[in-house]
Amino acid sequence: MTFQSFRRGYERFLEWVCIALMTALAAEVTAGVVFRYSGDSLVWYDEVATILLAWVTFYGSALAVLKHAHMGVPEIVRMLPPGSRVAAAVVAQLCTLAFFVLLAWVGYSILEVLATDRLVSLPEVSVAYANSVIPISAALIVVGQLLVFPEVLREARDEATRAEEPA
């Protein structure tokens, strides 16, 4: 398996996770509206919808990394002298990587604290389960950052080369 085929497979995996979560969220919201309209509201509707929305957001962020659709400020790198652009891009990637490694570690350590807490509307479900999205998605983002790093480096080199060429 080549690097690019692994990257494409990973991207497809995250797309399907996001599609499944969005489908579940849409079905859950639709069911909540139907039950509320019929006069028999679901007590767990709001809490589950909130959790699903958070999951869509976090897993979608992991997908956004692969598509270069996450927040960033590439203009700052472009404003730097050509010789500094590659270094700035590498430092930015390393800072982002370090943040998500830290988030994964802290998110995982918090799960133990939350293990005894339960959802209000579904007391049989642990809050840790609902918040497991944080370390899992942070780890998925780290993998995504590592997969796009060669592209980011190549783009920074290309930008620096174009900037050094005479007009």
N, CA, C and O atoms as a DFTB+ gen file, in Angstrom:
668 C
 N C O
     1  1       0.857      -1.180       0.000
     2  2       0.000       0.000       0.000
     3  2       0.900       1.239       0.000
     4  3       1.818       1.353       0.812
     5  1       0.627       2.144      -0.905
     6  2       1.437       3.353      -0.990
     7  2       0.927       4.405      -0.013
     8  3      -0.171       4.298       0.533
     9  1       1.749       5.411       0.188
    10  2       1.393       6.518       1.079
    11  2       0.118       7.196       0.603
    12  3      -0.783       7.459       1.399
    13  1       0.037       7.479      -0.691
    14  2      -1.137       8.173      -1.239
    15  2      -2.401       7.319      -1.142
    16  3      -3.479       7.845      -0.863
    17  1      -2.284       6.015      -1.366
    18  2      -3.479       5.170      -1.261
    19  2      -3.937       5.071       0.196
    20  3      -5.138       5.018       0.459
    21  1      -2.997       5.046       1.144
    22  2      -3.367       5.053       2.555
    23  2      -4.073       6.359       2.903
    24  3      -5.087       6.363       3.602
    25  1      -3.522       7.476       2.404
    26  2      -4.122       8.788       2.673
    27  2      -5.540       8.859       2.121
    28  3      -6.448       9.337       2.800
    29  1      -5.734       8.386       0.895
    30  2      -7.074       8.397       0.294
    31  2      -8.035       7.495       1.076
    32  3      -9.193       7.857       1.289
    33  1      -7.559       6.335       1.498
    34  2      -8.392       5.433       2.294
    35  2      -8.763       6.043       3.631
    36  3      -9.894       5.904       4.096
    37  1      -7.805       6.720       4.246
    38  2      -8.054       7.385       5.529
    39  2      -9.080       8.499       5.350
    40  3      -9.974       8.674       6.179
    41  1      -8.942       9.239       4.270
    42  2      -9.898      10.311       3.978
    43  2     -11.294       9.739       3.754
    44  3     -12.271      10.286       4.264
    45  1     -11.401       8.657       3.005
    46  2     -12.711       8.015       2.763
    47  2     -13.309       7.506       4.080
    48  3     -14.511       7.636       4.311
    49  1     -12.467       6.928       4.937
    50  2     -12.929       6.461       6.241
    51  2     -13.544       7.614       7.032
    52  3     -14.642       7.478       7.573
    53  1     -12.846       8.744       7.101
    54  2     -13.365       9.894       7.848
    55  2     -14.628      10.456       7.197
    56  3     -15.540      10.896       7.898
    57  1     -14.690      10.446       5.883
    58  2     -15.904      10.900       5.204
    59  2     -17.096      10.035       5.602
    60  3     -18.178      10.558       5.870
    61  1     -16.906       8.713       5.644
    62  2     -17.998       7.813       5.998
    63  2     -18.394       7.959       7.461
    64  3     -19.572       7.849       7.799
    65  1     -17.416       8.206       8.331
    66  2     -17.736       8.459       9.739
    67  2     -18.606       9.713       9.842
    68  3     -19.618       9.718      10.544
    69  1     -18.209      10.767       9.144
    70  2     -18.985      12.024       9.181
    71  2     -20.367      11.841       8.576
    72  3     -21.346      12.375       9.097
    73  1     -20.459      11.096       7.489
    74  2     -21.766      10.832       6.871
    75  2     -22.660      10.059       7.830
    76  3     -23.841      10.378       7.973
    77  1     -22.105       9.044       8.489
    78  2     -22.890       8.247       9.431
    79  2     -23.363       9.108      10.601
    80  3     -24.512       9.005      11.029
    81  1     -22.482       9.949      11.111
    82  2     -22.864      10.810      12.234
    83  2     -23.918      11.836      11.827
    84  3     -24.862      12.094      12.575
    85  1     -23.754      12.422      10.633
    86  2     -24.744      13.396      10.170
    87  2     -26.097      12.731       9.917
    88  3     -27.143      13.320      10.189
    89  1     -26.071      11.512       9.399
    90  2     -27.314      10.770       9.173
    91  2     -27.988      10.462      10.501
    92  3     -29.202      10.614      10.638
    93  1     -27.197      10.028      11.481
    94  2     -27.754       9.741      12.807
    95  2     -28.331      11.007      13.437
    96  3     -29.401      10.976      14.046
    97  1     -27.616      12.114      13.286
    98  2     -28.103      13.384      13.838
    99  2     -29.406      13.809      13.166
   100  3     -30.348      14.228      13.839
   101  1     -29.458      13.700      11.846
   102  2     -30.675      14.076      11.120
   103  2     -31.851      13.180      11.519
   104  3     -32.967      13.664      11.707
   105  1     -31.602      11.891      11.644
   106  2     -32.666      10.966      12.040
   107  2     -33.132      11.250      13.465
   108  3     -34.329      11.223      13.753
   109  1     -32.180      11.523      14.349
   110  2     -32.521      11.789      15.750
   111  2     -33.313      13.081      15.894
   112  3     -34.285      13.133      16.648
   113  1     -32.904      14.125      15.176
   114  2     -33.630      15.399      15.224
   115  2     -35.023      15.239      14.628
   116  3     -35.999      15.760      15.168
   117  1     -35.113      14.518      13.517
   118  2     -36.423      14.280      12.896
   119  2     -37.337      13.515      13.855
   120  3     -38.507      13.863      14.014
   121  1     -36.802      12.483      14.486
   122  2     -37.596      11.718      15.452
   123  2     -38.022      12.607      16.618
   124  3     -39.156      12.521      17.090
   125  1     -37.122      13.446      17.070
   126  2     -37.453      14.358      18.172
   127  2     -38.579      15.301      17.811
   128  3     -39.464      15.556      18.628
   129  1     -38.556      15.823      16.592
   130  2     -39.608      16.737      16.146
   131  2     -40.940      15.996      16.015
   132  3     -41.983      16.496      16.435
   133  1     -40.891      14.801      15.427
   134  2     -42.124      14.016      15.250
   135  2     -42.733      13.670      16.607
   136  3     -43.938      13.826      16.803
   137  1     -41.920      13.206      17.534
   138  2     -42.442      12.853      18.855
   139  2     -42.960      14.074      19.608
   140  3     -43.989      14.012      20.281
   141  1     -42.233      15.184      19.486
   142  2     -42.696      16.398      20.172
   143  2     -44.019      16.866      19.573
   144  3     -44.921      17.264      20.309
   145  1     -44.146      16.825      18.256
   146  2     -45.375      17.235      17.587
   147  2     -46.544      16.334      17.988
   148  3     -47.682      16.792      18.097
   149  1     -46.252      15.048      18.208
   150  2     -47.322      14.109      18.595
   151  2     -47.698      14.245      20.069
   152  3     -48.648      13.616      20.532
   153  1     -46.944      15.074      20.807
   154  2     -47.251      15.302      22.209
   155  2     -46.549      14.350      23.159
   156  3     -46.816      14.358      24.360
   157  1     -45.663      13.539      22.634
   158  2     -44.950      12.555      23.453
   159  2     -43.444      12.763      23.281
   160  3     -42.763      11.957      22.647
   161  1     -42.940      13.854      23.854
   162  2     -41.537      14.237      23.664
   163  2     -40.570      13.187      24.199
   164  3     -40.846      12.505      25.186
   165  1     -39.437      13.078      23.525
   166  2     -38.361      12.195      23.971
   167  2     -37.519      12.952      24.997
   168  3     -37.065      14.063      24.726
   169  1     -37.310      12.367      26.157
   170  2     -36.576      13.078      27.209
   171  2     -35.086      13.192      26.882
   172  3     -34.412      14.091      27.387
   173  1     -34.575      12.309      26.059
   174  2     -33.143      12.274      25.758
   175  2     -32.774      13.016      24.478
   176  3     -31.597      13.103      24.130
   177  1     -33.758      13.542      23.784
   178  2     -33.547      14.150      22.465
   179  2     -32.475      15.240      22.470
   180  3     -31.522      15.166      21.695
   181  1     -32.615      16.242      23.326
   182  2     -31.685      17.384      23.320
   183  2     -30.257      16.976      23.653
   184  3     -29.312      17.426      23.005
   185  1     -30.101      16.137      24.648
   186  2     -28.757      15.741      25.078
   187  2     -28.043      14.917      24.004
   188  3     -26.860      15.130      23.740
   189  1     -28.751      13.992      23.395
   190  2     -28.158      13.166      22.339
   191  2     -27.859      14.009      21.103
   192  3     -26.821      13.820      20.469
   193  1     -28.746      14.929      20.751
   194  2     -28.492      15.807      19.600
   195  2     -27.247      16.660      19.831
   196  3     -26.454      16.869      18.913
   197  1     -27.080      17.144      21.041
   198  2     -25.897      17.949      21.372
   199  2     -24.627      17.122      21.244
   200  3     -23.626      17.596      20.705
   201  1     -24.663      15.900      21.733
   202  2     -23.493      15.015      21.651
   203  2     -23.180      14.684      20.197
   204  3     -22.021      14.734      19.784
   205  1     -24.204      14.346      19.422
   206  2     -23.980      14.027      18.009
   207  2     -23.421      15.229      17.250
   208  3     -22.554      15.069      16.391
   209  1     -23.906      16.420      17.557
   210  2     -23.382      17.621      16.908
   211  2     -21.911      17.822      17.251
   212  3     -21.112      18.177      16.385
   213  1     -21.557      17.597      18.501
   214  2     -20.146      17.708      18.896
   215  2     -19.308      16.665      18.170
   216  3     -18.204      16.967      17.718
   217  1     -19.814      15.452      18.052
   218  2     -19.067      14.407      17.360
   219  2     -18.877      14.753      15.885
   220  3     -17.789      14.574      15.338
   221  1     -19.933      15.249      15.242
   222  2     -19.812      15.656      13.834
   223  2     -18.738      16.742      13.700
   224  3     -17.934      16.718      12.768
   225  1     -18.734      17.675      14.623
   226  2     -17.768      18.777      14.588
   227  2     -16.340      18.265      14.748
   228  3     -15.459      18.638      13.973
   229  1     -16.106      17.420      15.738
   230  2     -14.748      16.932      15.998
   231  2     -14.247      16.014      14.883
   232  3     -13.123      16.177      14.409
   233  1     -15.066      15.056      14.463
   234  2     -14.637      14.158      13.394
   235  2     -14.540      14.910      12.065
   236  3     -13.680      14.607      11.238
   237  1     -15.417      15.881      11.863
   238  2     -15.321      16.732      10.675
   239  2     -14.038      17.538      10.662
   240  3     -13.478      17.798       9.597
   241  1     -13.567      17.935      11.833
   242  2     -12.286      18.649      11.914
   243  2     -11.141      17.763      11.479
   244  3     -10.207      18.226      10.824
   245  1     -11.203      16.491      11.838
   246  2     -10.161      15.559      11.393
   247  2     -10.183      15.427       9.871
   248  3      -9.130      15.355       9.237
   249  1     -11.353      15.396       9.298
   250  2     -11.476      15.343       7.836
   251  2     -10.995      16.648       7.203
   252  3     -10.354      16.627       6.152
   253  1     -11.297      17.772       7.830
   254  2     -10.893      19.074       7.298
   255  2      -9.375      19.196       7.199
   256  3      -8.865      19.851       6.290
   257  1      -8.654      18.574       8.122
   258  2      -7.187      18.610       8.066
   259  2      -6.703      18.030       6.744
   260  3      -5.815      18.591       6.102
   261  1      -7.283      16.916       6.341
   262  2      -6.850      16.256       5.102
   263  2      -7.201      17.066       3.861
   264  3      -6.528      16.954       2.836
   265  1      -8.240      17.874       3.946
   266  2      -8.686      18.661       2.803
   267  2      -8.139      20.089       2.819
   268  3      -8.516      20.913       1.986
   269  1      -7.253      20.375       3.769
   270  2      -6.705      21.729       3.939
   271  2      -7.829      22.746       4.098
   272  3      -7.726      23.875       3.619
   273  1      -8.895      22.342       4.772
   274  2     -10.052      23.210       4.962
   275  2     -10.149      23.721       6.391
   276  3     -11.142      24.343       6.767
   277  1      -9.135      23.463       7.176
   278  2      -9.153      23.944       8.555
   279  2      -8.694      25.390       8.592
   280  3      -8.194      25.929       7.605
   281  1      -8.873      25.996       9.736
   282  2      -8.491      27.403       9.867
   283  2      -6.974      27.521       9.804
   284  3      -6.238      26.686      10.331
   285  1      -6.552      28.538       9.173
   286  2      -5.131      28.805       9.069
   287  2      -4.940      30.205       8.524
   288  3      -5.885      30.847       8.066
   289  1      -3.729      30.657       8.579
   290  2      -3.418      31.988       8.082
   291  2      -2.206      31.878       7.148
   292  3      -1.102      32.283       7.511
   293  1      -2.414      31.333       5.954
   294  2      -1.289      31.170       5.036
   295  2      -0.715      32.499       4.554
   296  3       0.418      32.553       4.076
   297  1      -1.501      33.574       4.682
   298  2      -1.014      34.882       4.257
   299  2       0.206      35.310       5.064
   300  3       1.101      35.975       4.542
   301  1       0.238      34.927       6.333
   302  2       1.390      35.288       7.172
   303  2       2.647      34.640       6.618
   304  3       3.695      35.280       6.537
   305  1       2.545      33.365       6.235
   306  2       3.703      32.674       5.663
   307  2       4.097      33.326       4.341
   308  3       5.286      33.489       4.066
   309  1       3.132      33.694       3.530
   310  2       3.429      34.319       2.239
   311  2       4.079      35.686       2.390
   312  3       4.822      36.121       1.510
   313  1       3.806      36.369       3.500
   314  2       4.388      37.693       3.728
   315  2       5.840      37.608       4.183
   316  3       6.556      38.608       4.129
   317  1       6.282      36.462       4.621
   318  2       7.659      36.300       5.081
   319  2       8.619      36.298       3.895
   320  3       8.211      36.033       2.764
   321  1       9.877      36.589       4.148
   322  2      10.869      36.465       3.076
   323  2      10.905      35.023       2.574
   324  3      10.681      34.096       3.353
   325  1      11.182      34.820       1.290
   326  2      11.143      33.469       0.715
   327  2      11.954      32.434       1.503
   328  3      11.522      31.289       1.630
   329  1      13.096      32.808       2.021
   330  2      13.919      31.855       2.754
   331  2      13.310      31.399       4.063
   332  3      13.686      30.349       4.585
   333  1      12.379      32.163       4.602
   334  2      11.765      31.839       5.902
   335  2      10.451      31.086       5.765
   336  3       9.923      30.588       6.759
   337  1       9.924      30.995       4.577
   338  2       8.593      30.421       4.396
   339  2       8.537      28.942       4.746
   340  3       7.599      28.502       5.411
   341  1       9.500      28.188       4.321
   342  2       9.500      26.752       4.602
   343  2       9.626      26.525       6.105
   344  3       8.908      25.707       6.680
   345  1      10.544      27.254       6.734
   346  2      10.724      27.104       8.181
   347  2       9.447      27.488       8.931
   348  3       9.072      26.814       9.891
   349  1       8.783      28.550       8.511
   350  2       7.545      28.983       9.167
   351  2       6.442      27.943       8.994
   352  3       5.681      27.677       9.924
   353  1       6.360      27.362       7.812
   354  2       5.348      26.327       7.576
   355  2       5.616      25.101       8.449
   356  3       4.685      24.509       8.994
   357  1       6.878      24.724       8.578
   358  2       7.242      23.572       9.418
   359  2       6.930      23.871      10.883
   360  3       6.366      23.028      11.581
   361  1       7.293      25.064      11.351
   362  2       7.019      25.435      12.742
   363  2       5.511      25.449      12.997
   364  3       5.059      24.974      14.039
   365  1       4.737      25.982      12.067
   366  2       3.282      26.013      12.222
   367  2       2.716      24.594      12.309
   368  3       1.859      24.311      13.146
   369  1       3.200      23.706      11.438
   370  2       2.735      22.319      11.467
   371  2       3.120      21.627      12.769
   372  3       2.324      20.881      13.337
   373  1       4.334      21.872      13.238
   374  2       4.786      21.261      14.488
   375  2       3.993      21.787      15.684
   376  3       3.669      21.024      16.594
   377  1       3.682      23.078      15.691
   378  2       2.869      23.638      16.781
   379  2       1.473      23.029      16.781
   380  3       0.942      22.685      17.837
   381  1       0.886      22.898      15.613
   382  2      -0.441      22.289      15.503
   383  2      -0.394      20.840      15.955
   384  3      -1.263      20.378      16.694
   385  1       0.626      20.135      15.504
   386  2       0.790      18.736      15.893
   387  2       0.938      18.610      17.412
   388  3       0.306      17.756      18.034
   389  1       1.771      19.457      17.999
   390  2       1.989      19.423      19.452
   391  2       0.692      19.708      20.205
   392  3       0.406      19.065      21.216
   393  1      -0.094      20.668      19.718
   394  2      -1.359      20.987      20.375
   395  2      -2.283      19.784      20.395
   396  3      -2.881      19.480      21.427
   397  1      -2.410      19.091      19.261
   398  2      -3.346      17.974      19.203
   399  2      -2.823      16.734      19.930
   400  3      -3.616      15.933      20.425
   401  1      -1.522      16.568      20.001
   402  2      -0.971      15.498      20.839
   403  2      -1.319      15.788      22.302
   404  3      -1.740      14.891      23.033
   405  1      -1.143      17.027      22.719
   406  2      -1.490      17.421      24.087
   407  2      -2.995      17.255      24.337
   408  3      -3.400      16.759      25.388
   409  1      -3.815      17.667      23.376
   410  2      -5.267      17.523      23.517
   411  2      -5.660      16.055      23.636
   412  3      -6.522      15.712      24.444
   413  1      -5.043      15.191      22.848
   414  2      -5.338      13.756      22.930
   415  2      -4.966      13.214      24.310
   416  3      -5.729      12.455      24.908
   417  1      -3.812      13.600      24.804
   418  2      -3.343      13.112      26.104
   419  2      -4.245      13.628      27.234
   420  3      -4.685      12.847      28.078
   421  1      -4.519      14.930      27.252
   422  2      -5.369      15.499      28.302
   423  2      -6.799      14.964      28.166
   424  3      -7.434      14.627      29.165
   425  1      -7.299      14.888      26.936
   426  2      -8.641      14.356      26.718
   427  2      -8.774      12.927      27.218
   428  3      -9.795      12.558      27.800
   429  1      -7.745      12.128      26.992
   430  2      -7.767      10.749      27.468
   431  2      -7.721      10.695      28.996
   432  3      -8.441       9.910      29.613
   433  1      -6.883      11.519      29.597
   434  2      -6.761      11.501      31.058
   435  2      -8.037      11.992      31.739
   436  3      -8.332      11.577      32.860
   437  1      -8.783      12.850      31.094
   438  2     -10.045      13.352      31.654
   439  2     -11.125      12.266      31.640
   440  3     -12.034      12.284      32.471
   441  1     -11.028      11.333      30.708
   442  2     -12.054      10.286      30.621
   443  2     -12.155       9.485      31.914
   444  3     -13.245       9.071      32.307
   445  1     -11.026       9.269      32.572
   446  2     -11.040       8.536      33.839
   447  2     -11.819       9.312      34.906
   448  3     -12.544       8.725      35.709
   449  1     -11.659      10.633      34.903
   450  2     -12.373      11.476      35.859
   451  2     -13.878      11.438      35.594
   452  3     -14.688      11.442      36.522
   453  1     -14.233      11.402      34.312
   454  2     -15.647      11.440      33.927
   455  2     -16.323      10.069      33.958
   456  3     -17.533       9.975      33.753
   457  1     -15.570       9.028      34.208
   458  2     -16.095       7.662      34.116
   459  2     -17.287       7.417      35.041
   460  3     -18.159       6.612      34.716
   461  1     -17.337       8.087      36.165
   462  2     -18.428       7.853      37.112
   463  2     -19.627       8.780      36.884
   464  3     -20.682       8.585      37.487
   465  1     -19.467       9.790      36.012
   466  2     -20.577      10.700      35.713
   467  2     -21.468      10.086      34.638
   468  3     -20.998       9.362      33.760
   469  1     -22.734      10.382      34.720
   470  2     -23.715       9.836      33.782
   471  2     -24.466      10.960      33.095
   472  3     -24.580      12.060      33.635
   473  1     -24.983      10.683      31.893
   474  2     -25.828      11.651      31.210
   475  2     -27.097      11.864      32.035
   476  3     -27.565      10.954      32.719
   477  1     -27.634      13.053      31.962
   478  2     -28.825      13.386      32.750
   479  2     -30.039      12.616      32.238
   480  3     -30.771      12.010      33.020
   481  1     -30.247      12.640      30.937
   482  2     -31.458      12.020      30.384
   483  2     -31.292      10.526      30.114
   484  3     -32.284       9.816      29.951
   485  1     -30.066      10.049      30.066
   486  2     -29.792       8.622      29.873
   487  2     -28.769       8.184      30.920
   488  3     -27.585       8.059      30.607
   489  1     -29.203       7.953      32.139
   490  2     -28.259       7.671      33.223
   491  2     -27.443       6.397      33.038
   492  3     -26.447       6.203      33.734
   493  1     -27.835       5.540      32.130
   494  2     -27.047       4.335      31.886
   495  2     -25.828       4.597      30.986
   496  3     -24.986       3.715      30.817
   497  1     -25.732       5.797      30.413
   498  2     -24.619       6.158      29.525
   499  2     -23.640       7.062      30.267
   500  3     -24.029       8.064      30.867
   501  1     -22.374       6.694      30.215
   502  2     -21.325       7.460      30.889
   503  2     -20.996       8.731      30.112
   504  3     -20.995       8.737      28.881
   505  1     -20.723       9.788      30.835
   506  2     -20.276      11.040      30.219
   507  2     -18.936      10.815      29.517
   508  3     -18.634      11.465      28.516
   509  1     -18.142       9.898      30.047
   510  2     -16.848       9.583      29.424
   511  2     -17.052       9.086      27.996
   512  3     -16.278       9.429      27.103
   513  1     -18.077       8.289      27.778
   514  2     -18.368       7.810      26.428
   515  2     -18.664       8.982      25.495
   516  3     -18.154       9.036      24.376
   517  1     -19.478       9.903      25.953
   518  2     -19.834      11.070      25.143
   519  2     -18.607      11.934      24.855
   520  3     -18.482      12.484      23.761
   521  1     -17.708      12.055      25.821
   522  2     -16.523      12.901      25.656
   523  2     -15.321      12.171      25.080
   524  3     -14.261      12.771      24.905
   525  1     -15.469      10.898      24.785
   526  2     -14.366      10.151      24.172
   527  2     -14.000      10.708      22.798
   528  3     -12.925      10.426      22.269
   529  1     -14.902      11.496      22.232
   530  2     -14.645      12.107      20.936
   531  2     -13.404      12.999      20.971
   532  3     -12.724      13.151      19.955
   533  1     -13.104      13.585      22.122
   534  2     -11.981      14.528      22.192
   535  2     -10.646      13.829      21.963
   536  3      -9.922      14.224      21.049
   537  1     -10.278      12.811      22.743
   538  2      -8.983      12.180      22.464
   539  2      -8.963      11.406      21.141
   540  3      -7.939      11.360      20.459
   541  1     -10.097      10.801      20.787
   542  2     -10.126      10.039      19.529
   543  2      -9.938      10.964      18.338
   544  3      -9.108      10.697      17.469
   545  1     -10.703      12.051      18.292
   546  2     -10.573      12.966      17.149
   547  2      -9.222      13.666      17.156
   548  3      -8.668      13.939      16.091
   549  1      -8.680      13.962      18.333
   550  2      -7.349      14.576      18.386
   551  2      -6.311      13.624      17.799
   552  3      -5.417      14.051      17.068
   553  1      -6.427      12.340      18.115
   554  2      -5.504      11.351      17.535
   555  2      -5.704      11.258      16.019
   556  3      -4.730      11.143      15.274
   557  1      -6.954      11.308      15.560
   558  2      -7.224      11.282      14.120
   559  2      -6.660      12.523      13.437
   560  3      -6.172      12.442      12.310
   561  1      -6.722      13.661      14.105
   562  2      -6.160      14.893      13.560
   563  2      -4.641      14.793      13.485
   564  3      -4.039      15.252      12.514
   565  1      -4.018      14.201      14.494
   566  2      -2.559      14.005      14.473
   567  2      -2.172      13.156      13.267
   568  3      -1.225      13.485      12.551
   569  1      -2.898      12.072      13.043
   570  2      -2.616      11.232      11.868
   571  2      -2.800      12.051      10.596
   572  3      -1.978      11.972       9.683
   573  1      -3.872      12.835      10.531
   574  2      -4.114      13.682       9.360
   575  2      -3.005      14.697       9.150
   576  3      -2.568      14.918       8.021
   577  1      -2.543      15.320      10.237
   578  2      -1.439      16.291      10.136
   579  2      -0.189      15.620       9.575
   580  3       0.504      16.190       8.733
   581  1       0.091      14.423      10.040
   582  2       1.270      13.703       9.542
   583  2       1.112      13.341       8.070
   584  3       2.088      13.348       7.320
   585  1      -0.104      13.029       7.657
   586  2      -0.347      12.677       6.257
   587  2      -0.259      13.885       5.323
   588  3       0.170      13.745       4.178
   589  1      -0.657      15.066       5.794
   590  2      -0.614      16.244       4.914
   591  2       0.707      17.005       5.024
   592  3       0.966      17.913       4.234
   593  1       1.535      16.643       5.989
   594  2       2.799      17.365       6.170
   595  2       3.633      17.426       4.892
   596  3       4.146      18.498       4.571
   597  1       3.795      16.326       4.144
   598  2       4.568      16.429       2.896
   599  2       3.977      17.434       1.904
   600  3       4.717      18.140       1.220
   601  1       2.645      17.498       1.827
   602  2       1.989      18.454       0.933
   603  2       2.247      19.890       1.375
   604  3       2.549      20.758       0.556
   605  1       2.126      20.129       2.680
   606  2       2.353      21.471       3.219
   607  2       3.789      21.900       2.965
   608  3       4.043      23.044       2.588
   609  1       4.714      20.996       3.168
   610  2       6.132      21.293       2.937
   611  2       6.387      21.586       1.451
   612  3       7.102      22.529       1.112
   613  1       5.801      20.779       0.582
   614  2       5.965      21.001      -0.858
   615  2       5.370      22.342      -1.281
   616  3       5.977      23.073      -2.063
   617  1       4.184      22.667      -0.765
   618  2       3.555      23.944      -1.094
   619  2       4.389      25.121      -0.608
   620  3       4.524      26.119      -1.316
   621  1       4.949      25.016       0.592
   622  2       5.791      26.092       1.124
   623  2       7.048      26.250       0.276
   624  3       7.483      27.371       0.010
   625  1       7.631      25.138      -0.145
   626  2       8.826      25.203      -1.014
   627  2       8.474      25.833      -2.359
   628  3       9.225      26.654      -2.885
   629  1       7.315      25.437      -2.916
   630  2       6.889      26.008      -4.201
   631  2       6.643      27.508      -4.080
   632  3       7.025      28.280      -4.960
   633  1       6.001      27.918      -2.982
   634  2       5.757      29.353      -2.737
   635  2       7.086      30.114      -2.640
   636  3       7.239      31.195      -3.209
   637  1       8.035      29.532      -1.915
   638  2       9.333      30.190      -1.735
   639  2      10.069      30.261      -3.082
   640  3      10.710      31.270      -3.375
   641  1       9.986      29.216      -3.895
   642  2      10.641      29.209      -5.192
   643  2      10.030      30.250      -6.115
   644  3      10.746      30.983      -6.797
   645  1       8.676      30.312      -6.135
   646  2       8.003      31.302      -6.981
   647  2       8.336      32.721      -6.554
   648  3       8.482      33.610      -7.393
   649  1       8.456      32.932      -5.257
   650  2       8.766      34.277      -4.760
   651  2      10.190      34.702      -5.083
   652  3      10.474      35.892      -5.222
   653  1      11.083      33.728      -5.201
   654  2      12.483      34.043      -5.505
   655  2      12.728      34.267      -6.993
   656  3      13.729      34.879      -7.368
   657  1      11.825      33.780      -7.843
   658  2      11.986      33.937      -9.290
   659  2      11.799      35.395      -9.669
   660  3      10.930      36.079      -9.130
   661  1      12.638      35.878     -10.621
   662  2      12.481      37.262     -11.073
   663  2      11.159      37.441     -11.812
   664  3      10.696      36.546     -12.519
   665  1      10.571      38.604     -11.636
   666  2       9.271      38.884     -12.251
   667  2       9.348      39.155     -13.705
   668  3       8.325      39.405     -14.342
